Amino acid sequence: MEQTQLTTRIADLFLELCAIPSPPGEERAVADRVIRELEAIGLEWDEDGCGPRIGSTAGNVLCRLPGRRDGGVPIFLCAHFDTVPLDGALEPVVEDGVVRNAGGTILGADDKAALAVMLEAARRIVAEGRPHAGVELLFTPMEEIGLVGADAFDVSRLEARVGFVYDQAAPIGDVVVGSPTAQELQLSFVGRAAHAGMYPEEGRSAIVAAARAIADMPLGRIDELTSANVGLVRGGTARNVVAERCTLEAEVRSHDNGRVTEVVQQIVDAAAFAASTSECSLETRVEPKYRGYRFRSADLAVRLAVDALARAGFEARLGLSGGAADANVFNSRGLQCVNLANGMTDIHTPDERIALGDLERMVDVTLALVDVARESR
């Protein structure tokens, strides 16, 4: 195939996808565009009914490619429809071979680069009659707010037990072999309201209690495997009222499950002490966010990824990630799913970008995955 033809086709599709707003819960338009592309390729698909249940306009879309041959290892590929919320216009442009957003907000390469690559690879497999051991495409909603769509998907519908997501912002070749476990906390301090100018001594400020708690919490990079963060602070009703209530939302992540429990307890203890010294009460909610995983280099999914990258001209670099992806859900349910970097840069920021060349190269990696999986025993 002429390289310019591939570049034009995948660039056009990617730019079109990026121009469609799809924050979590509002994925219908981009899901419909993906579905139209599947139908244009001649593929059958189905969508589960999880959308209304999880608060999204779209469900999980599953597609199986025809032409499966006996032998080899069936694989699934997964990407998510949604992006982080927007704060500006979507005006994707190409500058010197790099796609950016001229609209002052995110581009949406996370994860529309993966959508475009999976669709182009599927087109190539069908057009070339490329033999495979089984290839399934899964597209999920609401990944950005906690892997919600993947969590709602019935994994027993997948024939493949090995899968790959392209959801790591790093140069092609990075292979995520470990992702952390995370827990989220909601800590609500309850004090007593009072007029801040006339009777401040009668008040008990929940904001002061929360501030004392934050100052005592272990936050940031705690050790090489563990981090913690307070990301949201909400409280008060007016500047002249001693705040009766203040709520903190925090998280703890670690590649060591025991450390997650330890640090969560340290944060709760800091909050309880601050509440007591501020004569406030404390309401605490702690919930698991996602489970981590760790692969060995000899595991099948990792071996397939390393071999495919080599076949496409890349040297694999195995490493850990501080973030999560839909792969966390699949691994927690007994499937092997590896997250591969695809060249995205500065995701979740107005500087988000990706080179068109990396989209093309990830198509090559995908086709190589299909080939090595078919040849595997």
N, C-alpha and C positions, 0 to 999 in steps of 0.2 A: 504494500500500500504506500502511496506517496505520502511522505511525512507532512507536507503542507496541507494535504487533504485531512489527515488526522488532526493536525493542529487547529485548522479552521473549525472542524466539526465539534471537537471537545471544547474549544474555546467558546464557541457560540452557545453550546448547551450550558457550560459553567456560568457564563455571564448572565444567561437568562435565569438560571436557578438563583444566582446571587441577587438578582433584582426583585425577587419575590420575597416579601416579608414573611418570616415564619418563626416568630418568638414562641416559646413553649405554650402549648394549648391552642395555637392558631396556625396549625400546619396544613390545613386543607388544601390551600392553593398549590403549595409545593408538592404535596402528595399527589394531587391530580396531575401535575406536570410530569412527575416521575411515572405515573401510571400510563399517561399518553405515550411516553417514550417506550415503555415496555410493550405496549400494544403495537406501536410502529415497528418494533423489532420482530413482532409476531409471537410474543410470549404471553402465556396465561398467568394470572395473578389472583390472589384473593386477599381481602382485608378483614382482620378480625374485628370484633365488636367492642374493643376495650375503650375506644375514644370517649363516649359519654361517661363511662365509669371513672376514668382518670382525669376528666376535665379537659379533653382535647377534641378538636374538630376532626381529627384523623386517628385511625387505629394503626396497628402494625400491618405492613404489606409484605406478603411472602410470595416469591416467584421461584419456580424450579425450571432450570434450563433443560430442554430436550437433548437427546443424543447420548445419554449415559451409556457407558460401556462396563462390562463386567471387570472386576478387579480394581485395584487401586483404593484410594481413600476418598470418600465423598467429603466435600468441604462446603461451608457456608460463609458468605461474606455479609457484613452488616454495616450499615451507616444510619445516622439519625437525620430526620427531617428538620429539626428545630435548630435555632441559633439562640445565643443569649439575647436578652431584650435590646431593642434598638433605641438609639438616642440621636436620630438624624435621618437623612435621606439615604436611599440605596441607589447609588450611581456608579456601578462597577465600570472601571476603565482599564485598558491595557497600556502600560507605559514601559517601553524597552523590554517587552516580553514578560512583564510582571503585572498581575492583576491586583488592583487596589480599589478602594472605594473613595470616590471623590465627594461623597455626601457627608463626611464628617462623623461617621459612625463605623461599626464593624463592617467587614466585607461579607462574612458568612462562609468563608472557606471551611471553617469548622461547622458543619461537616459536609458542605455542599461540594467540596473537592472530591470527597469520597463518593458522593452520589454520582457525580459526573463520570468518575473513573469506573465505577461498577457498571454503569449503563453502557459506556463505550466498550468495556471488556465483554459484556454480554453480547453486544452487537457483533463484535469480532468473532466470538465463539460460534454464534449462529451462522453468520455469513460465510465463515470458513469451514463450517462443519467440523469444528475442532473436537476431537474425541476427549471425553472427560469421564471421571469416575463418579460424577454427581456434583452439581453446582447449584446451590440455593442462594438466593438474594433476599435479605431481610432488611426492611426499612422501618425505623422506629420513631415514634414521637416522644417529646418531653424528656429527652436525655439530659438536657442542661440543668434541670432542676432536681436531679436525683435518680436518673436512669429509670424513669417511671414507666415508659412504654415497654422497654425490654423486660422490666420486672413483671408487667402484666401479660407478657407473651407466654403461651403454652409451648415450652421447649420440646415437648413430646411430638409436636408437629414437624420438627426438623428430622430429616433422615440422617443428616451429617452429625457426627459427634466432634468434629474439629472445625474451628472457624477462625476468621480473621476480621478485625476492624481496622480501619485506617483513621485513627483519631488521636495522633500524637504529633504535637507541633515541634518538629525537629527534622533534620536532614534525612532524606531517604537512606535507609540502612539501619536506623535505630530500631531495635526490637525490644518491646517492653516485656520483661520476664517476671516482673513483680509490681504489684499495685497495693497501696495501703488499705487497711481497714479504717473505717471512720465512724464516729458517733457524733451526734449533734445534741446541743443543750439549749434549753430555753430557761432562763433564770429571771423570775419576776420578783422585784423588791416592792413591798407594799408598806408605805409609811402613813403619814397623816397630813392632809392638806391644811393650809393656813394662809392668811394674807401675808405676803412677803414683806410688806412695808409696815403694817400695823401690828401684827402678832406673829412675827417669824419664830419666836421662841416656842410657840404652841405647835409648830409644825415638826414633822419628821420627814426629811427629804429622802425620797427613794433614789433620786439622782445622785445625791452624795453617797449613799450606801453603795450604789452601783459603781461609782468612781473608785471608792475605796477597794471594792472587790477586784476591779480590773487591775488596779495597781499591784495587787498581791498575787494575781494569777500567773502561772507559768505560760507564757505566750511566745509566739514566733517559732524559730528553729530551736527546739528543745535539745535534741540530739540528732545524730545523722539519720535516724530512722523515723523521727517523731516531730510533729509540728502541731501548734494550736493557735486558734484565732478567735477573737471577738469581732464579728463582722457587722452586726446591727445593734444599735442602741436606740430605744424608743421610750420616751417618757415625758411627763409634764403636760399641763393643759394651757398655761399662759406664763409669761415672764414674771408676773407679779403674784404668782401662786406657788407656795412651797409644794414641790411635786409629790403627789400621793403615790404614784406608781411609775416604775421604770423597768423595762424588760430588755435583757441582753440575749442575743442569739449567737452562739459560739459553736465551734467544732474542734474535734481532736482527730488527727490522722497519724497512723504509725504502721510500719511494716512489722512491728512486734505487737501482737494482739494484747499481750499482758500490759504493755506500756500504755495502750489506749485506756484500759481500765484504770491504771494508776493516775494518769494525768487528768482524766475526767473527775476522779475523786478529789484530786488536788484543787481543781477549779471549783467544784461544789463546796469543798471545805472553805476556800477563800471567800466564796459568796456568803456562806452561812456565818462566818466570823464577822464579815463586814455588816451584814444585816443586824446581827445582835448588838454590835457596838454602836450602830446608828439607830437603835430602837425601832427597827423595822422587822417585818416578817418576810419570809422567803418562800416562793413557790417554785419548785424544780421539776423539769421534765427532761429526761435523757432518753434518746432513742438511737438505735443503730441506723446508720446512713447507708453503708454498703460494706460488704466483706472483701477483704483483700485476697490476693493469690500470689503464689511464687512457683515459677517453672524451673526445671533443670534443663541444662543444655541438651540432654539426651531425650527429652520429651518430644513426642511426635510433632506437635504443632510447631515447636521451636525448630526442629530439624527441617520441616517443610519450608518454614520461613527463611531459614539460613540458606538452604539449597536454592530456593526461588530467587532470592536476592543475588546470589552468586551467578545464577544463570542470566539474570538481567544486567549484570555488570557491577554489582554493589557488594562491598564487604559488610557483613552483618556486624553490628555492635550491640551486644546484649547489656541491658541495664534496667534499673528500677525507675518507676515514675512516682511522683508525689500526688498525681491526680487519679481520677477514676474514669472509666468508660463503660459502655455496654458490655465489654468483655468481663467486667467484674460479675455481672449477673449470670452470664453463661457459665463461668468457671465455678460459681457458687452452686450451680445446679448440675454439676457433674460433666459438663462439656469442657473440652480444651479450646480456649479462645485467646489468641495472641493479638496484641495491639501493635500495629506497625506505623512508624512515622511516615508522613507523606509530603514533607516539605513546607507545611504551613509555618508562618512566622507571625509573632505578636498577635496571636488570636485573642479575642475578647477585647480588643482595643481598636481605636480608629486607624492605627498603623498596620492592621492585619493585611497580609498579602501572601501570594503564592505565585511562583513562576509557572508559565504555561508549559515549559519544558518538564517540570516536575509532574504535572498532570499526565503528560505523555509517558513519562518514565514509570509512573505508577500503573498505567495500563500494561506496560511491559512486565512489571512485577506480578500483576494479577494473572496474566496469561501464563507466566512462568509457574505461579502457584498451581494453576489448573494442570499444567503439564507434569510437575513433580508429584502432585497428589495422584494423578492417574498412574504414574510409573511406580509409585511406592507400594511396598509389600508389607 
